[in-house]
Structure formats: C-alpha cells, structure tokens
Amino acid sequence: MTVDSFKFLPRLIATFYQMMDREPVHPIPWSPLPCDLEECAFGLITSAGLFQQRHSPPFDLERERQEPTWGDPSYREIPVNIPQDQVGVSHLHLNPQDMLLDINIQLPIRRFQELQQEGRIGRLAKTAYSFMGYQGFPPDTTQWESTFGPQVAQALKADGVDCVLLTPA
Amino acid sequence: MPYWAERIGVPRALAVEFPFGHTLGQPQNVFQQMRVIREALDVLKSARSPGKIVHSREKWPTSQAEAIQAWQPEKPSPIIEHLAPRFREMLRSRRKKTS
C-alpha cells in the first residue's frame, strides 16, 4: 500500500502545502539505533499543540489570530502521568475534540507505558514535549532550530533518552 | 504524511494514511494505536540508512468525506482565511490551463 499524503486534505489546504514545497536537507541526519528496543529509553514529541491545563499556558493563539503569518515556536512539557482531564490543545488548524478525549492519538504516553510493562521497550522518559506545528507562512523554523529544539534535545539527553518518536499532527 | 517526510529529509518514518490530528488512530482505539506504534518500532529497528520511509498497511475506518470533515477546526485557521482568495485564484488558473 502506498500512502496518499493528500487523501484527507480539502483542495484549498492541499494547494497551501504545494505552495510550501521545498528540497530535502542533505545529508539526512542519521543515528544508528544505540541499543535493543528492550533496553532503550524512549522520549515522545508531538507538534499537536498540547499543554497541561492549570500547569502551563496554551500556545499563543491570540497573536496568530492577529498575525496569521506567525506561529508560536515555543514548546510545552507534558508529564507522562498527566490525567486526561488536564490535557489541553491549542491549535487553530485542527479540531481538538478527539485529542481531548484521548491524548494517545497524538502523544502515546499510555501505549508506551504498556510497552514498558510488557518489556517491549526499556522505559518511557518522564516528560514528553509538545510543539505547535504551524510555524507561519512561509514557515519559519529558525527558533525551533536555534533555541527550542536544542533545549528539548538537551533535556531528553539529560534524562538518558536513546530514541524519540516524533508525531506530527 | 510522506510528502513532508520526503521533502524535509527525516532519518526514518512510518507513513500512515490517517487524518490530521490522528497520527496514531482513533480515540480509545487501543489496538489500532498499538498496531501503528509497533509498526513504527519495526521501522526503527529495521531501517539501515537515512531517509527510509515505510508505508503503513493501516486503513482509516471511516469514509474519506467523514474524516475530512471531522479533523478540521470549526472555523478555518487564520492563514487559510487570509490566503483563501489567492488559493482560489491559483485553482482557477490551473483549471483554465488544463481545459
């Protein structure tokens, strides 16, 4: 089966993506798997605009409404023991309803805890991270690359993480 | 979506044909979510070179029209509203070229 990237996109949004066409970065970064999965520590990162209600602020959607070509480049820490009723979603490009019912469709914290319990993976890091994927038009990932990406990478390294599952929204 | 994985150049990816905001599946569908994750772990384990994209066998269980409707926000995002006239013009000129 070949996945059709545009299957679930209305024509206007498909056009939007085609306007942002770009060439891949070369060389593509590569780190070999450092250990057997059963021994690896996993981190989770999504771009779904998740935050922990009452503990961290939502992403800055007000500025995006005022300035549609801008997207909030910051990130939020999500403790992997977050109760579902504390999950917040701030993302103007998605319907948040299903993520508010079950965080695991974008940030699979419970599934990875289950994989840890069954011994399929070594462990899940205690903190997961969420960015908000819309980074303006044309997209500007400068702050992800210079500031926020390295901060999250450093935090994951400090927690002994070997592998990260990235789940774009 | 593999479209972006190819253009950005990711080390390894599992391409999943699911609607936006549902990368691992439907809410409370634990078995579906776990099947996708296990496929992703297989990619992690088996990929030997950068840029490897494996296409998942999973199929979205609702109709295409229903899924397109369901994942979108109630109100179009600010940038889509902002650019819509430009998009419509592009689509019109494409149609003219192909007719």
Chai-1 contact restraints between the chains, C-beta under 6 A:
chainA,res_idxA,chainB,res_idxB,connection_type,confidence,min_distance_angstrom,max_distance_angstrom,comment,restraint_id
A,M1,B,H55,contact,1.0,0.0,6.0,A-B,restraint_1
A,M1,B,R57,contact,1.0,0.0,6.0,A-B,restraint_2
A,T2,B,H55,contact,1.0,0.0,6.0,A-B,restraint_3
A,V3,B,P2,contact,1.0,0.0,6.0,A-B,restraint_4
A,V3,B,A15,contact,1.0,0.0,6.0,A-B,restraint_5
A,V3,B,E17,contact,1.0,0.0,6.0,A-B,restraint_6
A,V3,B,H55,contact,1.0,0.0,6.0,A-B,restraint_7
A,S5,B,M1,contact,1.0,0.0,6.0,A-B,restraint_8
A,S5,B,P2,contact,1.0,0.0,6.0,A-B,restraint_9
A,S5,B,Y3,contact,1.0,0.0,6.0,A-B,restraint_10
A,K7,B,E17,contact,1.0,0.0,6.0,A-B,restraint_11
A,F8,B,P19,contact,1.0,0.0,6.0,A-B,restraint_12
A,F8,B,A67,contact,1.0,0.0,6.0,A-B,restraint_13
A,F8,B,I68,contact,1.0,0.0,6.0,A-B,restraint_14
A,L12,B,F87,contact,1.0,0.0,6.0,A-B,restraint_15
A,T15,B,F87,contact,1.0,0.0,6.0,A-B,restraint_16
A,T15,B,M90,contact,1.0,0.0,6.0,A-B,restraint_17
A,R22,B,R7,contact,1.0,0.0,6.0,A-B,restraint_18
A,P24,B,R7,contact,1.0,0.0,6.0,A-B,restraint_19
A,P24,B,G9,contact,1.0,0.0,6.0,A-B,restraint_20
A,V25,B,G9,contact,1.0,0.0,6.0,A-B,restraint_21
A,I28,B,G9,contact,1.0,0.0,6.0,A-B,restraint_22
A,I28,B,P50,contact,1.0,0.0,6.0,A-B,restraint_23
A,I28,B,G51,contact,1.0,0.0,6.0,A-B,restraint_24
A,P29,B,P11,contact,1.0,0.0,6.0,A-B,restraint_25
A,W30,B,P11,contact,1.0,0.0,6.0,A-B,restraint_26
A,W30,B,P50,contact,1.0,0.0,6.0,A-B,restraint_27
A,L37,B,L41,contact,1.0,0.0,6.0,A-B,restraint_28
A,E64,B,P78,contact,1.0,0.0,6.0,A-B,restraint_29
A,R65,B,P78,contact,1.0,0.0,6.0,A-B,restraint_30
A,P68,B,P78,contact,1.0,0.0,6.0,A-B,restraint_31
A,P68,B,I79,contact,1.0,0.0,6.0,A-B,restraint_32
A,P68,B,H82,contact,1.0,0.0,6.0,A-B,restraint_33
A,L92,B,S77,contact,1.0,0.0,6.0,A-B,restraint_34
A,H93,B,S77,contact,1.0,0.0,6.0,A-B,restraint_35
A,L94,B,F20,contact,1.0,0.0,6.0,A-B,restraint_36
A,L94,B,G21,contact,1.0,0.0,6.0,A-B,restraint_37
A,N95,B,W71,contact,1.0,0.0,6.0,A-B,restraint_38
A,N95,B,Q72,contact,1.0,0.0,6.0,A-B,restraint_39
A,N95,B,P73,contact,1.0,0.0,6.0,A-B,restraint_40
A,D98,B,P27,contact,1.0,0.0,6.0,A-B,restraint_41
A,L101,B,P27,contact,1.0,0.0,6.0,A-B,restraint_42
A,D102,B,P27,contact,1.0,0.0,6.0,A-B,restraint_43
A,D102,B,Q28,contact,1.0,0.0,6.0,A-B,restraint_44
A,N104,B,Q33,contact,1.0,0.0,6.0,A-B,restraint_45
A,I105,B,H22,contact,1.0,0.0,6.0,A-B,restraint_46
A,I105,B,L24,contact,1.0,0.0,6.0,A-B,restraint_47
A,I105,B,G25,contact,1.0,0.0,6.0,A-B,restraint_48
A,I105,B,P27,contact,1.0,0.0,6.0,A-B,restraint_49
A,Q106,B,T23,contact,1.0,0.0,6.0,A-B,restraint_50
A,P108,B,L24,contact,1.0,0.0,6.0,A-B,restraint_51
A,P108,B,I37,contact,1.0,0.0,6.0,A-B,restraint_52
A,R111,B,Q33,contact,1.0,0.0,6.0,A-B,restraint_53
A,R111,B,M34,contact,1.0,0.0,6.0,A-B,restraint_54
A,R111,B,I37,contact,1.0,0.0,6.0,A-B,restraint_55
A,F137,B,I79,contact,1.0,0.0,6.0,A-B,restraint_56
A,T167,B,T23,contact,1.0,0.0,6.0,A-B,restraint_57
A,A169,B,G21,contact,1.0,0.0,6.0,A-B,restraint_58
